Amino acid sequence: MNITLLLRSPGTGHSIESLVAGIGQELAREPADTVRVVTMPHVSRGIRSVWQNLRFVARLTRTSPADVYHITGDVHYLALVLPPSRTVLTIHDAITLHQNRRRPVRWLVFWLLWFYWPMRRAAVVTTVSDKTRQELRRYVGRRADAVVVVPNAPDPIFQYSPRPFRSDYPVLLQLGTAPHKNLPRLIDALTGLRCRLVLVGPLSPQLTEQLDRCRIDYESYADLSQAAIFQLYTNCDLVTFVSVYEGFGMPILEANAVGRVVITANRQPMRTVAADAALLVDPTDVAAIRAGIVRLMADETCRSERIAAGLQNANRYSTAQMARDYRAVYTSIGSGNYR
């Protein structure tokens, strides 16, 4: 089987990229399969870049045809120029609709180009959590009933790496700085606590001002490799992930795999992904976030129990299983079981 994995342009993030790398490596273990990863030439920032990516993929289907085209996330609109019977579309979340719900014109553009039309054209639509599948059901309707849930898995680079907890001055790691990552409340919750906050992601002037005003001891990084991110996990004591919205919640599993205690939001899908391997708090309550962090700093038993549960939780998600699930989807397309 000739499989083409279509990946968004570099510079958009790292989570989907790491997933695609894991899927590609696992699929390539099957000698009968040929796996090719094709990266889009343009970041999807406006009609012009979207049109350029569509032309690029349309030309690709003519010059290098494949048995299966898998849109691995973000660039959903590529389904508009791909052969419907051979297209798999993975939708990680519906955050563009969530964020633009008060901007009707922009919301409609995203609804049509990123969700409604692509979902109608693809042979199979997959998503990474039941929470996202339910959102698609609400936004797109009955077409979402056939969506296949294939959970994400942490990159195998994230291996168990124990270290003593620095209770006198712990290092907290925060992956992501976008608005839904809930940084303003996290910063308020940390005000006055003896700790260092390590941030991964670009900082807006507003966040920088708040960090300085609240006298947070922090350092920030952007555009890191997976190896560099793993190093930050090994150097930290606690992972914070109190997002108000997620499609899955990969940092939970990454922290679990490395052996770091994690605090996350008592919301779906984080609640399902974390199971009993994280401390759950209300992400809209600054006092609750602070109390949770203070508890994890002070309570060794609480930390140890969740770290142990986290190692078991991480083992339930593997790139091998994820690749097997996708291979089953590809095979079903080839046999004509879809559409």
Salt bridges, closest charged atoms under 4 A:
GLU17 OE2 - ARG8 NE 3.00
GLU26 OE1 - ARG29 NE 3.22
ASP33 OD2 - ARG327 NH1 2.12
ASP74 OD2 - ARG8 NH1 3.51
ASP130 OD1 - ARG133 NE 3.01
GLU135 OE1 - LYS131 NZ 3.64
GLU135 OE2 - ARG138 NH2 3.83
ASP145 OD1 - ARG137 NE 2.76
GLU209 OE2 - ARG213 NE 3.06
ASP217 OD1 - ARG196 NH2 3.08
GLU219 OE1 - ARG196 NH1 2.51
ASP237 OD2 - ARG166 NE 2.87
GLU246 OE2 - LYS181 NZ 2.68
